[in-house]
Amino acid sequence: MSVDYTSMQLIADIKRIAIAPNAQTRLNNTDFCNFINDCQTKRLIPSVLKVREEFFVTKKDYALGDGLRTFDIPERAVGQRVRQIQVIDADGKILQNIQRLSPEIGEQFSTTGLYDDKLLGYIFEDNKIITSQDFSSTGPTLRIRYFRRPSRVVPTTNCAKVVGVALNGIVTIETTTAAFSTGDRVDFINGKPHFNSKGDDKVVVTASSSLIEFDPADLGDLAPGDWIAFAGETPIPQFPVELHSILIQYAVARVLDALGDDSGYQRAITDLTALEDNLFEMLDDRDDGSPQKIIAPNNLWNRTPYRYWRW
């Protein structure tokens, strides 16, 4: 029997710990999920990013050519921040890591010499990335690595659990109250830890109460047990399992506050602080047996025509 990590189990745990009556009418499942989302935004996301251990990192590729110089920062990037920008070849090998430039000099470079590290760089302009060259030739790809914002937690009734996946793009789901319709954008959420997205912004071709059709090319590794949710939503918090207890404890404090239990609220906040101190200690180093080595991409021993990284 698999462990239930869904929002409904978290809500049951919140009620159990807070000793909140199931029959109370002041708070519904959406309210409990909103408490969880408040904790994600106010406490978990900033704390996880502080450990600098590459949590939430994903990538988006842009085809180059036709004089392109301006690229949008992915809309799900936390704080509109990027982790790294690279030029890669058709095999995914790194041709060059692009460096951030000062806006005062960033657009004064020549547009020649695609792989000359004295020329190729980028600047930020609002929520766009502008490169110092126009990429007039096709072939390479611009890869932006960024911190993907964890999706908002919603009740499982707003989502659909996958039962079967066919090669023709037809996905069988458990009967759901979620009203998916043709043209909706949805995300595929991994039903197992670490609950990452298996695909963002996939378009529904057709939908019924038990079947959803997609372009077969969009299915990826979607499998039974995974979830389909509206874009930007998830039925499971997209954090390491060990951090789910922080979400629960934060929501417990909010529930006790809403019920007017001042002493219970203060105890819950004290417990929350201690819980965060202990759990984030686990995330501080993801590899206890191998210290991280930092290798400059253009050092004396690492110069090749395209300056690949050496491991």
Beta strands, then each sheet from edge to edge (+ up, - down):
strand 1: 57-63
strand 2: 70-72
strand 3: 77-88
strand 4: 94-97
strand 5: 99-100
strand 6: 121-125
strand 7: 128-131
strand 8: 141-148
strand 9: 152-153
strand 10: 160-165
strand 11: 170-173
strand 12: 185-189
strand 13: 197-203
strand 14: 206-207
strand 15: 211-213
strand 16: 227-230
strand 17: 233-234
sheet 1: 1+ 8- 3+ 4-
sheet 2: 2+ 7- 6+ 5+
sheet 3: 9+ 17+
sheet 4: 13+ 12- 16+ 10- 11+ 15- 14+
end
